[in-house]
Amino acid sequence: MASKNDIRVTIGGKTYTLSGYESEAYLKEVAAYLNEKIAEIRNDKSLNDLPFEMRNVLLQLNIADDYFKARDEVAMLRKQAAETETYYSDMKHDLVAAQMKLETAQKKLRELTDK
């Protein structure tokens, strides 16, 4: 089993200790992602007058939106991969059938020419 990592990161200007079995690089990447999303909300001047709670909900909605888009993209890519796999499997079967027909035709031709 992988060892547990404890890493200190700064998220939204506050320092936290993240703990998990993921790599330190991964935990830093997660923190960087959160900081990026927080910066997007902070840099949108049209949101400055909103209460903190409302901006926090917008942040959560943005993260949820990213998640759902990524989930949908993964589902689409899995479907495409399955369709591609089926296509190539069908092609392989067609090739084997064609090779068998060719071998049968060649055998018949040899039989005819040997007579």
C-alpha positions, 0 to 999 in steps of 0.5 A: 500500500502506498504511504500517506502524504501530508503536504502543506498548501495555500488555498485562497490565501490560507494554509492547509495540510492536505493528507492522502495517499495520492502523490505530493505532486497531485495534491499540489495540482489539486490546490493549484486548481482550486486557487485558479478557480478562486482567482477567477471569481475574485477577478470578476469585478461584477461579482465583487458586490455579492456576499461571500456566501454567494461567491462561494456558491458560484465557486462550487458551481464552477467546480461542479460544472468542470466535473460534469463536463469532464465526466461527459467527455470521458463518457463520450470518449469511452463510447468512441473507443468502444465503437472503434474497437467494434469497428476494428473487430468487425474488420478483422473478422471480415479479413479472416473471412476474405482470407479463408475465401482466398485460400479456398479459391486458390486450392480450387485453382490448384486442383483445376490446374493439376488435372 
